[in-house]
Amino acid sequence: MGLVSKTYTFSAGATIVAAEHNTNFDTIYNLVNGNLENANVKSNAALVDTKLAQITTASKVSGAAITSLANVPSGAGYLPIANIPLAALRKEMTIAVTLPTDTVTTGDGQFYFTCPPALNGMNLVDADASTITAGTGVTVQIARGRRSAVDGELSFVDMLSTAITIDSGEYDSANAATAPVIDTDNDDIVVSTYVDVLRIDVDVASGSGLEVRLAFQTPA
């Protein structure tokens, strides 16, 4: 309806005609009975929130308008994973398989790592390795050990269908001609009743000071 104006103005001593009086009254009557618009509300009206209905209609609130997330009550629920930056869902670690001056040697179980609760439900999404001194090449496999019972033995499976390689004369797998490939059938980590254990296996060894870098991420 927009802004309204008074149709008739009466001066002192004037005869008030019912039709004119009703016209003025009806303008206000019609406005307040379902026709109030943005233009009729004071710009700094500062309505208290108890007079506002809860917003439940989709797309009525822009994400850019949301502030003070630190004050969201703990019982308010969780943001969908799709709305959380991937960096916030990612955990990275560097494992020193040998001391910096120790020669890298071949064999399964060059290092064991018991997965902490923070990795529960995450998947391995990246794997690399480096050495302090270069050699003629290094090949590293990551194996995941899992028990089927509390007192059961660890059963290991390779987490990489293509192992990590450091090419001859180089220091890091990030530059390798063949990149590692994660086996998506064996990339998950479980830390609940039974705690997964990671094992570092070295199939080809050279150089010294082997480190392995692993990244885990919560699946979307």
C-alpha positions in Angstrom: 0.0 0.0 0.0 3.0 2.3 0.6 2.9 5.6 2.4 -0.6 7.1 3.0 -1.8 10.7 3.1 -4.8 12.3 4.7 -7.4 12.9 2.0 -9.5 15.4 4.0 -8.3 18.1 6.5 -10.9 19.7 8.7 -10.5 23.2 10.1 -12.2 24.6 13.2 -15.9 25.3 12.7 -16.1 23.3 9.5 -18.9 20.9 9.0 -17.6 17.3 9.1 -19.2 15.2 6.4 -19.5 11.5 7.3 -18.2 10.3 3.9 -15.1 12.4 4.2 -14.5 11.4 7.8 -14.9 7.7 6.8 -12.5 8.1 3.9 -9.8 9.3 6.2 -10.6 6.6 8.7 -10.8 3.8 6.1 -7.3 4.7 4.8 -5.8 4.0 8.2 -8.1 1.0 8.8 -7.1 -0.7 5.5 -3.5 0.0 6.1 -3.2 -1.7 9.5 -5.3 -4.6 8.5 -2.8 -6.5 6.3 -1.3 -3.7 4.1 1.6 -2.4 6.1 4.8 -2.3 4.0 8.4 -1.6 4.5 7.8 2.1 3.7 5.4 2.3 6.7 8.0 1.1 9.2 10.4 3.5 10.8 14.0 2.9 9.6 15.2 2.6 13.2 12.1 1.0 14.6 14.3 -1.5 16.5 11.5 -4.1 16.9 12.4 -6.6 19.7 12.9 -10.1 18.5 10.0 -11.4 20.7 7.7 -9.8 18.2 9.3 -11.6 15.2 8.4 -15.0 14.0 11.2 -17.6 13.6 12.6 -17.6 10.1 12.2 -21.1 8.7 11.8 -20.5 4.9 14.8 -21.6 2.8 17.0 -18.8 1.3 15.6 -16.1 3.6 19.0 -15.5 5.3 22.2 -14.9 3.4 25.3 -16.7 4.8 27.1 -13.4 4.5 24.7 -12.0 7.1 25.6 -14.5 9.8 28.0 -13.3 12.4 29.2 -14.3 15.9 29.3 -18.1 15.2 31.3 -18.5 18.4 28.1 -17.7 20.3 26.0 -20.4 18.6 24.6 -22.7 21.4 26.1 -26.2 21.6 22.7 -27.7 21.1 22.0 -25.9 17.9 23.3 -28.7 15.8 26.1 -29.0 13.2 26.9 -27.2 10.0 26.7 -29.6 7.0 30.2 -30.9 6.1 29.7 -29.5 2.6 29.7 -26.0 4.1 32.9 -26.4 6.0 36.2 -25.6 4.3 38.2 -28.7 3.4 41.2 -27.4 5.3 39.2 -27.6 8.5 38.5 -31.2 7.8 42.1 -32.2 7.0 44.8 -33.4 9.4 48.4 -33.7 8.4 51.4 -35.3 10.0 55.1 -35.9 9.4 56.6 -39.2 10.6 60.4 -39.4 11.1 61.0 -43.0 10.1 64.7 -42.7 10.7 67.0 -40.2 12.4 68.4 -37.5 10.0 71.8 -39.1 9.8 70.6 -42.8 9.8 70.8 -44.7 6.5 67.4 -45.8 5.1 67.0 -49.6 5.1 64.5 -51.9 3.5 61.9 -54.0 5.3 58.3 -54.0 6.6 57.7 -52.2 9.8 60.4 -49.6 9.7 58.0 -47.5 11.8 54.6 -48.1 13.5 52.1 -45.4 14.4 49.0 -46.0 16.5 46.2 -43.8 15.2 44.8 -41.2 17.7 41.0 -40.7 18.2 41.3 -37.4 16.1 41.7 -39.6 13.0 38.6 -41.7 13.6 36.4 -41.8 10.5 38.9 -40.0 8.3 40.4 -41.2 5.0 44.0 -41.1 3.8 44.0 -38.5 1.0 47.7 -37.8 0.4 51.0 -39.5 1.0 54.6 -38.3 0.3 58.1 -39.0 1.6 61.5 -37.2 1.7 65.1 -37.8 2.7 67.7 -35.6 4.1 70.4 -36.9 1.8 69.6 -38.2 -1.7 70.3 -41.7 -2.9 69.5 -43.9 -5.8 65.8 -44.1 -5.0 63.3 -44.9 -2.3 60.0 -46.8 -2.4 57.7 -46.6 0.6 54.4 -48.3 1.3 51.8 -47.4 4.0 50.1 -50.4 5.5 47.0 -50.2 7.8 46.7 -52.8 10.6 43.3 -53.6 12.1 42.1 -56.1 14.7 38.9 -58.1 14.5 38.8 -58.6 18.2 40.2 -56.9 21.3 42.8 -59.6 21.7 43.2 -60.3 18.0 46.4 -59.9 15.9 46.8 -56.9 13.6 45.9 -57.7 10.0 47.7 -55.4 7.6 46.6 -54.2 4.1 48.4 -51.8 1.8 46.8 -48.3 1.7 48.5 -47.4 -1.6 47.9 -49.2 -4.8 50.9 -47.4 -6.2 53.7 -46.8 -3.6 55.5 -43.6 -2.8 58.7 -43.2 -4.7 61.6 -40.8 -4.4 63.5 -40.9 -7.7 67.3 -41.4 -7.9 69.2 -38.2 -7.0 66.2 -36.5 -5.6 65.0 -35.7 -2.1 61.2 -35.7 -2.2 58.4 -37.8 -3.8 56.6 -34.6 -4.7 58.8 -34.5 -7.8 58.6 -38.2 -8.6 57.8 -39.4 -12.1 55.2 -41.7 -10.7 52.8 -40.3 -8.1 51.5 -42.5 -5.3 47.9 -43.7 -5.7 45.7 -44.3 -2.7 43.6 -47.5 -2.6 40.1 -46.2 -1.8 39.0 -49.6 -0.6 41.6 -49.4 2.2 42.0 -45.7 2.9 39.7 -45.4 6.0 40.8 -45.1 9.6 38.9 -46.6 12.6 39.6 -45.6 16.2 36.8 -47.0 18.3 36.6 -50.5 19.9 39.8 -51.5 18.0 42.5 -48.9 17.2 44.1 -48.9 13.7 47.9 -49.0 13.5 49.8 -47.6 10.5 53.0 -49.3 9.4 55.7 -47.8 7.2 57.3 -50.4 4.9 60.4 -49.6 2.8 60.7 -51.7 -0.3 63.7 -49.8 -1.9 66.1 -47.9 0.3 68.9 -45.4 -0.2 70.0 -42.1 1.3 69.4 -41.1 4.9 66.8 -39.3 7.1 63.6 -40.7 5.8 60.4 -38.8 6.6 56.8 -39.7 5.5 54.0 -37.1 5.2 50.4 -38.2 5.5 47.2 -36.3 5.2 43.7 -37.4 6.3 40.4 -35.9 5.6 36.8 -36.4 6.7 34.8 -37.7 3.8 32.2 -35.3 2.4 
